[in-house]
Amino acid sequence: MIERVDARDVSSIRPLTGRRAWTIVSGLLLVALLGSLDQTVVSTALPTIVGDLGGATALSAVVTSYLVASTLAAPVWGRLGDRHGRKWLLLVGIVIFIGGSVLSGQSRSMTELVVFRALQGAGGGGLLVGAQAVVGDIVSARERAKYLSLFSAVFSVISVLGPLVGGVVTDQLGWRWIFYLTLPIAVVALVVLGSAMPGRTARTGAGAPSAPLASRELVRNRTFVICVLISLVSGFVVLGITIYLPLFLQVVRGVSPTASGLQLVPLVVSGVVASLGSGFLIARRGQYKIFPLVGAAAVTIGLLLLSLVGPDTPTVSMQACLITIGAGLGCIGEVLIVVAQESVPDSQVGTATATMTVFRSVGGVLGTAVLGAAFAGALTGGLGGLPVVPGIADDMTPARLAQLPAAARHEVVAAYSSSIQDLLLIAAPAYAVVFGLVLLMPDFDPRHHARGR
């Protein structure tokens, strides 16, 4: 563990409670909504954007420019917040995000859109990190899981509603309005946080270390390192499988894109319920470790069971697997943030939160690459005996599948089903590592815990 916090780090700010705390958290939830909504509404508008601006080869850059910029910016925002206080940096991040949104909506070429999306991401990188770090500053450790579980609920709901909202806005108002959609939310967040947040929420200033983004103390902090590793593995598995679940539902199960989204709702709802429930139980009982232990076991078992689901498996059985996975993830996500924040001194809460976010993103990129390569290899082998059909492995949809001869259609479904099952069989033992890592973590009661000890 790291050494005790220097006395110069101590501030007179005490944890907030009651109406003021809920007012600030409401503003922070709006901030979280900005970042999550902006990433999800764009996906359904991409084909329309290409049709208007051209540049199909730069299509992926519209998404990755935001993701890369936000990932790189997150630790910088977190460190600056530790050093100089979070309020004004969070407000500046919102302003930069607003500027990037307006410019993205005004783009006249794909190159401009990619650049402006990167600017948007640079501001967005500080939104989630700043919001979660502020919760770590103003809310007691005992109550923090309850508050942070609300962030998990926001992300889960937006992950489902975002693409739907993006499609409706694009159809009714045009794709440029998806970037203007968040502006009223951003303005309200500015007003709420600007008026309700204390000028300095963290124990920052002269006592805070002045140089590296990841200090030597953090690297030597066993609990924090374990949290980072869990975040990395979670990102590896979760983002990887969520990309391929809609593909499985649409190609193997033969449902429409809308229906596939609806069938993923139990995954989201169970995650929200478990996250809120675990947060409130931790606030009431104090002990936290049982929740990530149960969560890691549930995700691992759920992935193993989901790997047995095929084209003819009853829908209720698949839904049971998704509920198990969602509930498990809900018991881990925000609890992990609480543990990471409590394992470091107050002067490094922002840095710790940002590091968690960055490693989760890195894990997602690695998971997409590794699991994607495994899927592509298995699919290519599975389709090796079929006649050459353009797009059979790259652009398969239920509509295209229906046009194939019956024999070929059966082979394609079997190949896709087997490939995704193989992917899940890789993801399950990978997530079992989380269970082992949680066992290595100390348990503590937030009511009697001194941060950084």
C-alpha positions, -999 to +999 in steps of 0.1 A: +000+000+000+011+036-004+022+058+024-001+080+044-013+112+028+008+142+035-008+167+059-006+194+032-031+174+011-058+178+038-085+202+030-114+216+050-139+202+025-160+175+041-182+150+023-215+166+012-249+152+020-285+159+013-299+182-014-266+198-024-249+165-029-278+152-051-279+185-070-242+182-079-245+145-087-275+153-110-252+177-129-225+151-130-250+126-144-258+150-172-220+153-179-218+115-181-249+115-204-231+139-228-201+116-233-221+083-236-249+097-258-225+113-282-207+080-289-238+060-294-260+083-315-234+086-342-233+050-353-267+049-370-260+081-388-227+071-404-241+057-437-261+090-441-230+111-434-210+092-460-238+098-485-236+135-478-199+142-473-184+113-492-151+097-481-162+062-472-126+052-465-126+076-435-158+062-420-141+044-391-120+075-384-152+094-374-156+070-345-120+063-337-109+099-337-133+107-308-123+075-289-085+080-293-086+117-284-108+110-253-086+081-242-054+102-245-069+132-229-085+114-199-053+110-178-043+146-185-076+159-173-074+137-143-040+148-133-048+185-138-078+180-117-057+166-089-033+195-091-056+225-096-091+214-085-118+198-106-146+224-109-132+247-135-114+220-154-147+201-157-165+232-169-137+239-194-140+203-206-178+208-212-171+240-231-145+223-254-170+195-259-197+220-269-173+236-294-164+203-309-201+194-312-210+227-330-181+224-354-189+187-361-224+197-371-210+224-394-185+200-412-183+203-449-160+174-456-152+141-439-117+154-430-133+183-411-156+160-393-128+137-382-108+167-369-137+182-351-147+149-336-112+146-322-117+181-306-149+169-292-132+138-278-105+159-262-132+177-242-151+145-237-121+128-222-124+149-191-162+145-187-164+110-173-131+111-154-140+145-139-175+135-129-165+102-112-135+120-095-158+147-081-181+120-067-150+106-050-143+140-035-178+151-023-193+118-012-182+096+017-168+062+008-197+044+024-222+063+001-201+064-030-211+031-045-247+041-043-240+073-062-216+058-088-242+031-096-263+058-111-236+064-137-236+027-146-274+030-151-270+060-174-244+042-195-265+011-198-297+029-208-279+051-233-262+021-249-296+008-259-314+041-266-285+059-282-286+042-316-324+044-317-323+082-309-296+087-336-317+070-362-348+089-354-330+123-354-312+115-386-344+105-404-365+134-391-340+163-388-308+153-406-275+139-394-261+173-383-286+175-355-272+145-338-243+168-328-266+196-317-287+172-297-264+173-267-261+211-266-291+218-243-279+190-219-244+206-218-258+241-211-279+227-182-249+208-168-228+240-170-254+260-150-260+233-124-223+225-117-212+261-120-236+272-093-237+241-070-201+228-070-176+241-044-147+260-059-122+232-048-137+197-043-104+178-039-075+179-015-052+194-041-027+221-044+007+224-029+006+189-014-002+173-047+028+158-067+036+180-096+050+158-126+040+123-139+005+112-149+011+078-132+031+083-101+055+058-086+032+055-056+003+043-078+025+017-095+035+004-061+000+004-048-011-033-050-048-027-046-049+000-073-028-022-097-053-050-092-082-026-099-064-015-131-059-051-142-095-059-136-106-029-156-083-040-185-097-075-185-133-063-183-128-040-212-112-068-232-142-091-227-171-067-225-165-046-256-154-076-276-186-096-270-210-067-273-198-061-308-206-097-318-239-103-299-260-082-324-243-101-353-252-134-336-288-124-332-292-111-367-274-137-387-277-168-366-310-162-349-325-144-379-339-113-362-340-077-375-317-050-362-345-035-341-354-069-327-318-077-318-316-044-299-347-053-280-334-088-272-303-072-255-325-051-232-324-079-204-286-076-205-289-039-198-317-040-173-301-067-152-269-047-152-287-015-140-306-034-113-275-051-100-254-020-101-280+000-081-287-028-057-250-034-050-244+003-045-272+006-020-262-026-001-226-014+002-239+019+016-260+000+041-237-029+051-202-015+045-185-045+031-179-046-007-158-076-018-187-101-020-202-082-049-173-083-074-167-119-064-203-129-072-202-107-103-171-122-118-184-158-112-218-148-128-202-133-159-179-163-164-208-188-160-230-167-182-205-166-210-200-204-208-237-210-210-241-185-238-215-204-258-239-233-259-267-212-275-273-220-312-299-212-339-326-234-324-320-227-287-352-213-270-351-175-266-358-178-229-326-198-224-306-171-242-322-144-222-313-162-190-277-162-201-278-125-209-294-116-175-267-136-157-239-117-176-256-083-171-262-088-134-225-099-129-212-069-147-234-046-127-219-060-094-184-051-106-182-018-125-188+010-101-177-009-071-142-011-087-141+027-090-149+030-053-121+006-044-096+023-067-104+058-053-102+046-017-068+030-023-050+062-032-045+096-015-069+124-021-043+142-043-044+113-068-081+105-071-085+121-105-053+103-118-065+070-105-100+074-120-085+084-154-061+055-153-090+031-148-108+046-177-078+045-200-070+009-192-106-001-198-105+015-232-071-002-240-087-035-229-116-028-253-093-022-282-073-053-274-104-074-270-118-062-303-086-071-320-080-105-304-116-117-304-121-103-338-091-122-352-103-154-335-138-149-350-125-141-385-102-171-385-129-195-373-154-180-398-130-183-427-124-219-418-161-226-414-169-211-448-140-227-466-161-253-483-187-230-497-188-215-532-175-180-534-203-155-525-193-118-524-196-104-489-204-137-473-180-131-445-178-093-444-213-080-450-238-106-440-273-095-431-306-114-426-317-100-459-287-112-478-288-145-460-324-150-471-313-147-507-289-177-505-299-212-515-312-233-486-281-255-483-257-225-484-279-206-459-277-235-435-239-237-438-235-200-433-256-199-402-237-229-388-203-212-395-213-180-379-228-198-349-197-219-343-174-189-348-192-168-322-194-198-298-156-201-301-152-164-293-173-168-261-152-198-251-122-175-252-140-147-233-152-169-205-118-181-191-104-146-197-131-132-174-124-159-148-091-141-143-112-113-127-124-137-100-088-145-091-078-109-090-107-099-068-096-126-043-063-108-040-080-075-030-084-065+006-119-060+020-127-030+040-156-011+055-159+024+040-173+037+073-139+031+090-115+034+061-089+061+057-083+068+021-049+058+008-044+032+035 
